[in-house]
Amino acid sequence: MLGYDDKRNFFRMMLNSPCELTVHDEESSRSLQAVCKDISATGMSFEVEEQSVEIGTQVDVSIESTSSQIPSLNAKAKIVRCDNISENSCVIGVEISEMK
């Protein structure tokens, strides 16, 4: 494949879109403002202002559309990766389990 070094089954579409994550952990549900960095057919990554989020945690993702031609995205997902990028933020990767 031409320049395709990422060993994934689906191509990623790079984004920089604000979104909201609802985190469903053992304590309760809470909302986080995030930036969706990329999306593929099976997953997404987000930058959040949190030190870390536990792997395996279920989240609801909501990305509002800015165009009447493109519908908003709502999905259920599971956190599969969390990488700290600073003292106050991390990048989380999620696997999409259901599109709403």
C-alpha positions as CSV (number, residue, x, y, z in Angstrom):
1,M,0.0,0.0,0.0
2,L,1.2,3.5,-0.8
3,G,2.8,4.9,2.4
4,Y,0.4,3.0,4.6
5,D,2.6,2.2,7.7
6,D,-0.2,2.0,10.2
7,K,-1.0,-1.7,10.6
8,R,-4.8,-1.2,11.0
9,N,-7.7,-2.7,9.2
10,F,-9.4,0.7,8.6
11,F,-8.0,4.1,7.6
12,R,-8.2,6.9,10.2
13,M,-9.7,10.2,9.4
14,M,-7.9,13.0,11.2
15,L,-10.1,15.5,13.0
16,N,-9.8,18.3,15.5
17,S,-13.4,18.5,16.7
18,P,-14.8,19.4,20.1
19,C,-17.0,16.7,21.6
20,E,-18.5,15.5,24.9
21,L,-17.7,12.2,26.6
22,T,-19.9,10.8,29.3
23,V,-17.8,8.5,31.4
24,H,-19.6,5.6,33.2
25,D,-17.2,4.4,35.9
26,E,-17.8,2.7,39.3
27,E,-18.3,6.0,41.1
28,S,-20.9,7.6,38.8
29,S,-21.4,9.1,35.4
30,R,-19.6,12.3,34.6
31,S,-19.2,14.5,31.5
32,L,-15.9,15.5,30.0
33,Q,-15.2,18.1,27.3
34,A,-12.7,16.6,24.8
35,V,-11.2,17.1,21.4
36,C,-11.7,14.2,18.9
37,K,-8.3,13.8,17.3
38,D,-9.2,11.0,14.8
39,I,-11.8,8.4,13.9
40,S,-11.9,5.1,12.0
41,A,-14.6,2.5,11.4
42,T,-14.0,0.9,14.8
43,G,-12.5,3.5,17.1
44,M,-11.6,7.1,18.0
45,S,-9.0,9.0,20.0
46,F,-9.6,12.0,22.2
47,E,-7.6,14.5,24.1
48,V,-9.1,15.2,27.5
49,E,-8.0,17.4,30.5
50,E,-7.7,14.5,32.9
51,Q,-4.6,12.8,34.4
52,S,-5.9,9.4,33.4
53,V,-9.0,7.4,32.7
54,E,-9.2,3.7,33.5
55,I,-8.9,1.2,30.7
56,G,-12.1,-0.8,30.2
57,T,-14.4,2.1,31.2
58,Q,-17.5,2.6,29.1
59,V,-18.2,6.0,27.6
60,D,-20.8,7.7,25.5
61,V,-19.5,9.9,22.7
62,S,-21.3,12.9,21.3
63,I,-19.9,15.0,18.4
64,E,-22.3,17.7,17.2
65,S,-22.3,18.4,13.5
66,T,-21.7,22.0,12.3
67,S,-23.5,21.2,9.0
68,S,-27.1,20.4,8.2
69,Q,-25.8,17.9,5.5
70,I,-23.9,15.8,8.0
71,P,-25.6,14.2,11.0
72,S,-24.2,14.4,14.6
73,L,-22.3,11.4,15.8
74,N,-23.4,9.5,18.9
75,A,-21.8,6.2,20.0
76,K,-21.1,3.9,22.9
77,A,-17.4,2.9,23.3
78,K,-14.9,1.3,25.6
79,I,-11.6,2.9,26.6
80,V,-8.7,0.7,25.4
81,R,-5.8,3.1,25.8
82,C,-4.8,6.1,27.9
83,D,-1.5,8.0,27.3
84,N,-0.5,11.0,29.5
85,I,0.7,13.9,27.4
86,S,1.1,16.4,30.2
87,E,0.4,16.7,34.0
88,N,-3.2,17.6,33.3
89,S,-4.1,15.9,30.1
90,C,-4.1,12.6,28.3
91,V,-5.1,11.0,25.0
92,I,-7.5,8.2,25.2
93,G,-8.3,5.6,22.6
94,V,-11.7,4.0,22.4
95,E,-13.2,1.0,20.6
96,I,-16.7,1.7,19.3
97,S,-19.2,-0.8,20.4
98,E,-22.4,0.8,19.1
99,M,-23.5,3.7,17.0
100,K,-26.7,5.3,18.2
